[in-house]
Amino acid sequence: MTLTKRISKHGRKPKPEWQRLRNEIKLHLDDGNYAVVKDMAREAGLSLNKFITRAVMGATIRKALTEEEYSMVRSLQGIANNLNQLARCANGMGFDTVASKVDSLLTTTLGLLSKFRM
């Protein structure tokens, strides 16, 4: 009696049929238009293929966040965490004890939001 060893498949599992991209559209651009589209894709933080696909499908395409904007988002996340903690304290101890902290965080948050582009 010979034992056969089960061979495991290496690599990524195949995509389901509905996720496979089988159709292609060829697009011809001159050098100037190609450079413009490529720059727009780079600014949006997308590959050229994904950028063109989203543009054709009518999705809104926004520029990628800068480092300054990322730092603002992180600050807003920290402020939101602090507000959540203050809300828990206010529920336990009463709102009058934490009202001044809430006011200061609110002014800071509004200042950051006014600098942040929407």
Secondary structure as GFF3:
##gff-version 3
##sequence-region A 1 118
A	DSSP	three_ten_helix	17	19	.	.	.	ID=ss1
A	DSSP	alpha_helix	31	44	.	.	.	ID=ss2
A	DSSP	alpha_helix	48	57	.	.	.	ID=ss3
A	DSSP	alpha_helix	67	93	.	.	.	ID=ss4
A	DSSP	three_ten_helix	95	97	.	.	.	ID=ss5
A	DSSP	alpha_helix	99	115	.	.	.	ID=ss6
###
